[in-house]
Amino acid sequence: MTLARAGRLARIAAGGPGLWKGLALYGLVLGLGFVGVWVSIRLIAWNKAFYDALEALDAAEAAWQVGVFFLLIGTSAGSWLAADWFQKRLYILWRARLTAQALDLWVGNRAYWLLRPGFGQTAIDNPDQRVAEDCKAFVDRFLFFTLELMQQVVSLVSFVAILWGLSTFALSFTAFGLDITIPRYMFWLAPIYAVVATLITHGLGRPLKRRYFEREKVEADFRHALVGLRDRADTVAQGGGEEAERRALDSRFAAIEGNWRRIMRTELVQGLFTRPYQQTVLRVPTFFALPAYLAGAVTLGGLMQLASAFSSVTTTLSWFLFKYRGLAEFVAVCERLDGLMQAAQTPAPLPGAPRDIVRAVSGDGALRLTKLRLATPDGRWLDVVPDRVLRPGRTLLITGGSGQGKTTLLAAIAGLWPWGQGRVERPAGRFLFLPAGAPVLGEGLAGAACHPQDPATQDPARIAAVLARLGLGHRLLADSPEAALAGLSMGERQRLGLARAVLNRPDWLLMDEATSALDPASEADLLAWLRAELPDATLIVVAHRKPAGLVADDALRLGPPDLKEETA
């Protein structure tokens, strides 16, 4: 399963316009890695030559071998530095490609909207962390592990051949009254030694993948809570909510502590075996080869060469053991990132929620709602929406009690809401939605005023004039984009929303409580200005009360009638 996930993600990262460039860089890095393998093989032979020279007290040969040693080390260091530089170029190339694809799926398919908790069948927790951190971690670890693994395989073949050639002697001993002889015992002992150690490591460390998966989630939850506090700073301060926020943050961090303790316990149990193994794997081969040396089968140089070859084989075979924790983290990253990609490709709704709304393009430019009834994502039906025909340039006021589906109807008209039945015919013009709560969208004041358009496409003088008309011109003098948006009141955010409407000039403007925080005089003034700026636009306005100064051509009420209005 992990190989399938890693393969899908690798094809995405390596594919696209930069395919051949990426493959060429990968091949170059791999080739430079093989230079390091060659140096390791040469060092095995160097061990024999150097220690034989020492045993023979041959100063000239020993000095020559010292020079050979530094030449080999220089070659190894140069190839490593070059490989590291090219691998970093490949890393950013593939990370950019993988991140772009993740963003295309997450944003382009509106998965960010459909896969929220309570909306989709597969709710995605902390998608920001998955796109930012997991794309980065996947490419980094995929390159590291695959390149190193292939180098290890080549090294293993070479080291095994050397060890076979050196292990020409047998080990003879008596056990239980039997004379036992094991030919080339050093050759057979190496894989047995490494495989047994690897199996023990895997058995002790299997829970780590789940622990690392949990760690990514709880760390992201804690960061998300801190970001939320920053975004809600005014609301928290005004409501004296510091204690509640601290409780929430403490709860999130308590989850980090609990996960960390579980990781500590698992790593401790595994480390009781792996740490001694790692510290002895380079020395134990010498002990294993001592019988051959003491029996006179090899020289001191041969002993050191044999121990080096045995150590190289066991170290290579123990690659899985040495990299176990990193591999466990890689498995968790693959699971999280592939889960995001798969869910975002075809966002699945909650089971039982009807999705039978028929959508069509209006032939005469009018908006038509016919036998429309909306439902919640979990399948709960809302009241039937009265049939309506809204002609271009008109104004429709939508009213009704809380929870009757006013915002949901706007989302359905905008093409966002898929749950329900009936028919929606809408024209092909440009739609702009000013949502309730007046969220600030875009970077900086100009970006927020022009969103979703790029402010570079607008005349700066026009942006400044619109913001000045709305009483926000002074914020253009702020020292930074962040300062320009800091501390906006609800009324100021709603004024910024009206700036968006005027600068974007939509054909259809959907307003959800877009002026509720303005005083009646300001509301009447700005709505009159808005209509003058957008004389041909169609306005669909959701409000609990009729906005001051609004002249509605039609009204649509959702839910039961207002008894007070009926009586009056």
Salt bridges, closest charged atoms under 4 A:
ASP52 OD2 - LYS48 NZ 2.75
ASP84 OD2 - LYS88 NZ 3.11
ASP125 OD1 - ARG130 NH2 2.90
ASP125 OD2 - ARG336 NH1 3.75
ASP134 OD2 - ARG336 NE 3.13
GLU148 OE2 - LYS323 NZ 3.49
GLU214 OE1 - ARG262 NE 3.79
ASP221 OD2 - LYS217 NZ 2.95
ASP231 OD1 - ARG230 NE 3.64
GLU243 OE2 - ARG247 NH1 3.67
GLU245 OE1 - ARG232 NH2 2.91
ASP250 OD1 - ARG246 NE 2.79
GLU267 OE1 - ARG325 NH1 3.81
GLU329 OE1 - ARG141 NH2 3.33
GLU329 OE2 - ARG215 NH2 2.73
GLU335 OE1 - ARG5 NH1 3.77
GLU335 OE1 - LYS209 NZ 2.96
ASP338 OD2 - ARG8 NH2 2.61
ASP364 OD2 - ARG368 NH2 2.70
ASP364 OD2 - ARG391 NH1 2.84
GLU425 OE2 - ARG423 NE 2.84
GLU492 OE1 - ARG475 NH2 3.53
ASP507 OD2 - ARG430 NE 3.82
GLU513 OE2 - HIS544 NE2 3.79
GLU523 OE1 - ARG545 NH1 3.09
ASP525 OD1 - ARG469 NH2 3.08
GLU533 OE1 - ARG462 NH2 2.94
GLU533 OE1 - ARG505 NH1 3.99
ASP554 OD2 - ARG388 NE 3.11
